[in-house]
Amino acid sequence: MPRRPGHYTVVIVDQAGKDPQPGPADPMGGGAPTRALVRDNKPAVQVRRLRRGRLAIRKIDPGAVLKFSLVFYFCMLLIMMLATAIIFAFLKAFGVIANVEKLFRDLDFHVSITGGFILRWFFLIGLAGTIVATAVTVFMAFLYNLIADVVGGIELLVTERE
């Protein structure tokens, strides 16, 4: 009997993906639970099993949080300083800084805007922000540890393909 394109047949597949019963498959059979529907001109579908495991986060080490957050926030400070320096250089090149200084001179304020002054204050304020943000992050780690003792922590479902 000729088959049309897209016609489905039932093929028995073992765990290795091989067809254990050579010959034509019975399209109406009840069969084993390892049956798979496949298109005629494609190989049999191989069923992959997933291994699952539960992972519980019960405690976070505040020392590790302190080290990580100090490095992270300091790197963010350096990135923001680089962005500020680039923006200041563009504003200086396009004459915006000179226009702002002229506006202040017209208002009888004698202000000189330099990149060193802006970056110095930005670094000092950013350093204070880094210390405060690190302290808040370490406090949140302590708070998580207290809450995890009461409720058991956070459980994650981890799956791995075989």
C-alpha positions, -999 to +999 in steps of 0.1 A: +000+000+000+016+033-010+020+059+018+012+095+015+037+122+026+031+130+063+016+096+070+025+084+106+034+049+116+040+034+150+076+022+156+087+004+188+119+020+201+141+006+229+162+028+253+191+028+229+170+042+201+171+010+180+141-008+165+141-043+183+114-057+160+126-057+124+099-056+097+067-036+093+052-021+124+016-027+134-002+007+131-032-004+152-013-024+179-017-017+216+020-025+223+046-015+249+048+018+266+079+027+246+060+033+213+067+065+195+049+082+165+073+091+138+071+103+102+079+076+075+111+090+062+127+100+095+145+079+121+126+067+152+123+092+180+145+085+210+130+093+244+155+109+268+150+107+305+156+136+328+172+131+362+157+154+388+171+165+422+161+189+449+186+215+461+179+235+492+198+267+500+198+268+538+226+292+546+245+320+528+280+327+541+281+364+551+319+365+546+316+354+510+288+379+505+310+406+519+339+398+495+317+394+465+297+425+470+328+447+477+343+436+444+310+438+425+301+473+437+337+486+433+337+473+397+303+491+391+319+523+405+348+520+381+324+514+352+303+544+362+334+566+365+345+556+330+311+564+316+312+598+334+346+606+320+334+597+285+303+618+288+323+647+303+348+645+274+319+647+249+303+676+267+336+694+268+343+687+231+309+701+220+313+732+241+285+725+266+308+729+296+321+763+283+285+775+278+276+764+314+306+783+328+297+814+307+261+812+321+274+811+356+298+841+349+268+861+335+250+854+368+281+866+388+291+832+399+327+824+391+327+786+386+353+765+368+342+730+359+371+706+354+370+668+348+394+662+378+370+679+402+340+661+389+357+626+389+372+632+423+338+639+439+321+612+419+347+587+432+343+598+468+305+596+467+307+563+448+331+549+474+307+558+502+279+542+481+299+511+477+304+507+514+268+514+522+255+490+495+280+463+507+267+467+543+231+464+531+239+433+511+257+416+541+227+426+563+203+409+538+225+378+539+222+377+577+184+383+574+181+354+549+199+331+573+175+340+601+145+334+579+159+302+564+163+288+599+126+293+605+111+282+571+138+259+559+154+279+531+147+279+494+143+246+475+152+244+439+144+216+414+174+208+394+171+187+362+199+170+343+196+153+309+211+119+307 
